Amino acid sequence: MTVFGLIGATALWLTFAWLLSAILASYLSDRKGYGERPGLASGLLLNLLGVLVWLVIPAKEGSLWKRVGPWGKTVKDRPAPSRADDGGGTEPPAAAAS
């Protein structure tokens, strides 16, 4: 009976690995600009190979992978906010115009 218990534990760990590969492939495909569904399908069908496939596939232009990176949260190419120069006066621009 111990053999069946060990098979059950192994099956549980293999199921966790299978689901983790689906999650990672889905995340990578969404980050690279292809959406979650292709990654989810490849992760479920190809297991760990699906994750490796999405690591090799190039990212689309303008995707989060290109703009932010693999797991960043801030946009790299966003310009710094600029302030309009009002000439150094203390009055607001609307009051200075009148």
N, C-alpha and C positions, 0 to 999 in steps of 0.2 A: 503493500500500500504506500510506502514511502516514495516509490518510483513515480506514482501518479501525482503525488504532491510536488515533486521536483519538476515534473513536466508542466504542471500548472503554473509554478513560479517562473519557469523559463518562458512559457507562453505569455505571461503577463508582461515580462520585460521586453519581449519581442514586439508586443502590441504597443507598448510605450515608445519604443524606438521607431516603429512604423508611423505612429501619430506625430512624433516629433519631427520626422523627416517631412511629413506633409505640411506641418506648420512652417518649418524653415523654407521649404520650396515656395509656399504661398507668399510668405513675407518677401523673399528675394524677387519673385516675379512681379509683385505689386510695386516694390521699390524701384525696379528697373523699368517700370512704365507699361507692363503688359497686362496688368490686372491680377487679381488673386486667383481666379479660376484656373487658368493654365498651370500655374504653379501647384495648386491643390491637386489637380488631376495627375500631374507628373509625379508629385510627391507620394500620392497614394498608390500609383501604379508601378513606379520605378524604385520605391523605397529610398535608400540613401543615394542611389544614382541620380534621382530627380534633383536633389540638392546640388550635386556636382554639376549637373547640366545647367542649372540656373546661375551657378557661379561663372560658367564659361560664356553664356549668352551675353552679348553686348547690351548695354543699357540704351534706351531710346533717348534722343535729344530732348532735353527739358524734363527728364524724369527726376524723381527725388534722388536717385542714385547719383546722377550727374550734378545736381544742384546742392545737395546736402551731404551726400556720402552714404556709405552702407548703413550706419546707424546713428547719424547725427540728427540734431533737432533744429539747428539754426541754418538759415540759408547762407551759403558762402558768398555768392555774387551780389548780394543786396547792397546797394550803395548806402553810405551813411546819410542820415537826414541832413538836409542843408537848410540854413536859415536865410531868409531874404534880408539883405542889408538895408536898413531904413535911413542910412546916413548918419547914424550915431545920435540922433535927437532923442529927447525923452518923451515926445508926444507920440501917440499912436498914429499910424499912417493915415487913417480917415480924418483925423483932426488936423493933420499937417496939410492936407490937400485943400481944405476949405479956407 
